[in-house]
């Protein structure tokens, strides 16, 4: 099932514009997160951290606008994904200092998990579905 933004269920033009705006912000954020996720796995992703900070700020600034809509779950999903990944990277950082291979493996696993979360969320948003809620 896809979300039709051309015909709002409420008939309210302001609601339609809000949903289109949230969808645009969400798409931009997911694309930035996707660039970060891919650059974390593929060597040479020097712009990854900058895009991650921009996407996180974008999500933090706009999440209150999404309150009461299915988009709120996506803002929460992206913010939590970044915070959990950051905590995991910090937790496994000593592995890089002590043993290179285990550190590399740990960070690769975290990066793949991050990519999975972003792709899953992006697909759900494109279908107009909430993410991260029990069905």
N, C-alpha and C positions, 0 to 999 in steps of 0.2 A: 504494500500500500504506500502510495506516495502522497506527500503533502501538497495540496493545490493552493498556492498563494494568490491565485488570480480571483478566486471566489471565496471570500471569507464566510465562515459559517454564521457569524453574527451580523453580517451586512454592514459592519462599522468600518469606515475607511481608515480611521485612526488605528484600529486594531490591525488591519492589513498592512499599513505602513510600518507599524512596530514590528510585526512578524517578519516582514521583508528585511528590515534593518537588522534585526537579530540574526536572521539567516545569513546576511552578508558578513556581519562581524564574525559569526561562527565559522563561515567558510574561510575567511582570511586567517583566522586563528588556527584552524585545523591545517591549512596549507603550510603555515609557518612551523607548526609543530611537526608536520610531516617532513619538511626540509631538515629540521633538527634531527628527527629520528633516523632518516636515511644517512645524513652526514655523520651520525654517530657510528654507523655500521660501516660505511664506505670511507676509506682514508681520504684525507684532504678536506674535511668539513670545517674549515676555520670560521665560517660565518655562523655556524650552528648556535653557539652560546648567545650571540647578539640577537638572532631571530627568536630564540627561546625567551629572552628577557622581554622583547617587544610583544610577543604573543601572551606572556603571562600578565604584563601590564594591561594589554588590551582586554583580557578576560577579567581582571580584577576591577577595572574601571566600568565595564559594561554589565557585570553580573547582576547588579541591582535592577537594571532595566528589564531583565528576563524573569524576574520574580513573578510567579503565578502562571508561567507558560512552560511548555515542554522544553524550551531552550534552557531553562534554569538547570536542568539536569546535565546538560552539555557543558555549561560553564563550570559547574561543580566537578564534573568528570575530568576536564582538562586541567583545572587547577590542582586537583588531588593527584593526577598523574604526574605533573611536574614536581610537586612537593615530595611525593613518595620516591620518585626517581632520584631527586636530589639527595634525600636521606640515604638511599641505598648506595649512591655513588660515594657519599662521604663515609659511610660505614665500611665500604670495601676499599677505600683509598689506601689504607695501610698495606693491603696485599700488593699494591704496586711498589711500595717501598721495600717490602721484604722479599717478595717472590713475583717476578714479572709475569710468568705464565698464568698463575691463579688470578692475578689482578686483571689480566687481559680477558680471561674467560668470564670472570664475574661481570666486568663491564660490558662484555658482548651480550651476556644473558639479560642484563638490565636494559640494554639498548633495544634488544629484540622485543622484550616485554613492553617497553615504551612505544615502539612501532606498532605492536599489536593493539595496544589501547587506543592509539590515535586512529588507526585504520578502522577499528570497530566503532568508535564514536562517530567518525566521519560518515561511515555507511549508515548508521542509525539516524544521524541528522538529515542526510539526504532523503531518507524514507519518511521523515517527519515524526520519528519515534523518540521517546525518552530513552536515556541510557543510564545504566547503573541502578535501576530500580527492579525490585522483585516483580516478576510477572505473574 
